[in-house]
């Protein structure tokens, strides 16, 4: 049975045969072939599939929600949910024929839709759907009974059409199902090439496979159905956690998962290039409300050009009008700016007008409602009198140079800065002011995304992250220096993270409980800060963290010592105590020697002599340490040289073995002379094994059927067994040849001879256990076996727990079991002993046999073919 058949036989059938019959799968499946899922080649097809009307989008969204909220699907994982959605989209609409509401697919194709392997589909996806009664499947076979696919019925769809009719959200029409399937193909379809038709390209996420692929695809589908024509995802309301953000909270509600998990999904989709995240620009340059753009939808409606424009606007603070201001300022971007089409223009207009005033911004003062109408292009000055004049300049009584930007160009060319311009006001001396210089630096500190840049020495550098890393171990370890962390730039923070990770890995190897390494490193940083006097006294945060805060300072030779404290126990280092005790004892001993040698010396002189001798002892210890280190280095070099020599010797031995193997493979067969047979070809090897098995079977039969002291009787039994087995071999070979096609053996004589020899070996090997079992049965009925069984029976009955009543049922049963075991052991022993005796007898007869005459031996040798080298030697 093939692997496909084995999988197919395990799939359950439909439970309701009265409703669903086994339809014949379409023959077009045989002419489809897979195409690599590396992306969609046709942007027009992608745009058509994603350009949904508002009514169609809401209709499909309601159907998908109803399907995922069904009790049989709601509690499943994302992969079974996505499989239900795919099978639902591929279902056939009811048209009064067989196979309505069904979808035809096979495991490998469904795995390509889900981004996972076929085995995962058969072991985790389909069983979960069947177990919750969300899916009924039936194996479809061809005329020969081979499985060709699966007929699937999504039960929520079947129940909806049987009970709710067309009013149920799941009861989509044929056109709606086709639209949903086309949308899914554009998002994550595997792609294929029909015969005599244009190829269907792969979807946007077709290359996303493996862990989390089903979650990413399901999340993208739900976000697309919740996205308007503007491309912006409709975010949820209410309070959300700052760490995840409103986009992750919205995706979490769509997928039914945690915000942290949705944040990971959103990050993967952003990396895949289908989602862009940013914040709405505010008049104060502060972070506005977060937004999520579905780039494929935006491109389909012409909202985003390639390459994708930044989501966060970099307009000046005066380029937008606060919501509370009157209409004398430059109006904001309207719906037409985004390229609104007639499909969802209302939605685009609503999204374009969705603007808010920052919480900290003041209300703009109301101006007169009557202004001078102008037709000049939108300016960026932001003053209430900007509309005067046809050239966009201030009145002539104001200094003309106030109208220029920093770069000397027209003010209308780019947004004005939030400070005074370079040109001096009336009555001031021309020249650069500190305010304008600060403004220029501030302008240089902002890029397209509104990301501030720290300016040092005329160059810009990227500021670091204010928050600690998300990894829990790093957050615990760097907690004491969080204030110093905020003052580092991005490169320095990356270096600190690498240093902390390296130190944590080293500490984990030293500790009995590796999970305590972050807390231990945090305690070290706390102690170092106390030594320094606090974070405020540190001038170079990066240098202090990497060169002082994270560095271990052992006070002795123990690797677990840090400033006299054991890292693993937190107590005082015992080795440090021993060192201190030894130093103190040495000082006491030297002082006693000085007092004994110089009894009348004064106090100052005594201290001087004591210090001199202590210095001499320190110098001697230093010399001894240097000598021991040199010895250790020499020993290490010797060990390295020994290892290198061992590696060379092993490599040389491997090469010799490989060369010997090459020579052995080139040897001809010893029996038939076949070239390059490693000394024995496959056919002759099988024949030798068959001959050995025949001899073994004859000896096994002779152990009980022949007189071991009579060589003639033994030879007669072995000859009879050989004749019987050879007859069985001939019968088996005849049956095998009847099954072969005519001329099949003659096509490859070498392979045919090997197959026939192998069949003969199989016949003898199958008969050998029967001879052995028969011999054990006969030997078990000998006098030796009976005597051993009787002794075991009596011994078991004589045990103290059976001695009182040896004839009761349990005593007799135990004694019988012991007797049978003794009989079997005796039979095996007798068989082994008699076989050994027969082998010795056979070996003696072989040694004493007379050598064949040279005439017979030369005839056999002449029949053997010569190898290549021997033939060349003979010819020469």
C-alpha angles and dihedrals in degrees: 000000000000125000091252092052091047091053093044094053091057094057114099121233129237113288097216109055092169091065102036126040125192105268122202111251116242115267092224088082090074092060098049122099132189124256125200113269099228099129142299117295098194113066091182092059090047092051093049092051094049096042099092126167118240093252094048092046093052091045093053092043091054091049094050091046092050090049095049092044093053110119092237093055106028095082097047129099124263096263094058089043092054090046089054090050092050093047090046091053091048093049118118117243116240112268101157096270138104118283097035115158089015132114127204118217141133131229098257093050093048089051090055089052091051097040095241140102125279092243090056090052093052096043105037112013107042096038090052092051092046093046093056092045090244095123137030118198137187129190115240116210135189128234091284094051095254115142113250101175148309133285107214130194120194102216098206088058093047093049091046093054093043096049111019101033119196093336093070115096091231094056097091121174124241093263092048092050090049090051091050092049091049090050091051091048090053093050104042110343115147094228128225142189116240119206114268091358138096113276118256105229123225121264129254095267097034091114092051105097138151129040114012094007093119091049092051092049094047091047092050091050093050093047092049091052089050094049125096127219091272090068095240116127115237102245124210123250133231130060119323134181114271093223096060100032132212094285092058091045090053093049090046090057091048094050097034093235137115121288091242091056091046089051090058091049090050090050092052092049090049090051089049089058099242097103131047123192129200145129132263114257117249131199091246097052089243124133110282130193114316118247136191122210124199099216097198091055092045091050091047090059094039095251098126128039126211120286091044113253117232114276093213111069121230097202120140121264089253095050093083130055119229114243091243097055125099122248099270093095128080107284120242125250111292133208092274092062091070093054096255115203128201094257100076103359094139092056092047091051092050090050092047091053093047097109131140139197117242113253094241098046121109123234114263117245116255116247133196114294093223114077135162109269113235133185098198120124117271111286128206104215094101098208121134092238096052095111095069119110132016096258099053093247132127119257116288093250088068118075109273096223091065085078095067131092128230094270094052095253130119115295091234091062096074139001119284121247121252091247137053118304125248095257114089122243123242114297094018128113116250114252143095118299129208090240093056091046090052089048091051091051091047090052090050089051093065125072133186093288095048091250110156117231124205112234117216123168094346093305129101125231130184115255119236128244114279094211125068119254117285094240108104094219092052092046091053094045095047095040096103092053098042091123091053090046091059090057095057125094123234096268093048091049091053090051091049091050090051092049092048092049091050092049092047091052090050092049092048089058091052100045130078089219108041093189089071094064096095092051091047092051090049090054090051092053090048092053092047091051091052090052091050095046101247139312093287091067093057113099099179110039096181095049093044094050096046100037104033114010099050098034118103115227110203115196093199140018094280112110090214094058121107116174090332094310124114110237095209099047104021091226130114114295109256092204091057088051090053091050092050091047091050092049092049092047091050091050091050091049093049090047090052090051091051092049091049095047098039107030098164099045120127127246098256093044091046091055091048093051091046092052091047093052091045088053091050091051090049090052091049091050090049091052090048090050091051091049093049091048091051090049090050091050091049091049090048090050090049091052091048091051090049091050091049091049090049090050091049091047092049091048091049091049091049090051091049092050090048091050091048090049090052090051091047092050089054093056118106123239114278093218107038102014096237109167123248094010099134090248095304128047123219095255094051090046090056090047093052091050090048091051091049091049091050091052091047092050090051092050092048090052091046092056090077106013101052140052105254092209093056112074091191093056091048091049091050093053094047091047091052092050091048092051091049093050093045089053089052089049092053091049092050092048092051090052090048093050091051089059094051123091117248112271095011095112093044091056091069112016095179093054091043092054090049092051093049092049090049092052090052090051091050091053092053094044091052092050095046096073089051091055090047093050091049091050092051090050093051094044090049089065096053124112092255092054092046092050092049091049092051092050092050091048093053093043092054093048090049094061115118095248091054099033095090094056111010094170099060120114099257092046092050091046093050092046092049091050091050091048092051091049091050091049091052092048091050092049092051091048093050091048092052093046095047093046090053090049092050093048091053090049091050092048092052092051090049093051094048095046114115117252116255116254118262092244091064093040093050090050090056093045093049090055092058115091119241121244122236098265094045091049091053091049092051092048091049 
